């Protein structure tokens, strides 16, 4: 069971990195290094950006839940 949650944690961690890097930069910071600051902000968020935000939040919550469950499992095993 611990192995399954460890694999899930690795998968969710990789997904989180990918999703965070896909977000449009809000100006300044490391996002400018990759061309994120080159675009002008015209209008509000598109549907794709809002969906990306929702997916990122869901994956983040699953990532956090995996960490909590792994911590509890390891505490109960010892």
Residue pairs with C-beta under 8 A, 6 or more apart in sequence:
1 73
2 70
2 73
2 74
2 77
5 66
5 69
5 70
5 73
6 70
8 62
8 66
9 63
9 66
9 67
9 70
12 59
12 62
12 63
12 66
13 63
15 59
16 56
16 59
16 60
16 63
19 52
19 55
19 56
19 59
20 56
22 52
23 31
23 49
23 52
23 53
23 56
24 31
24 36
24 39
24 49
25 31
25 32
25 34
25 36
25 37
27 37
27 41
28 37
31 37
32 38
45 53
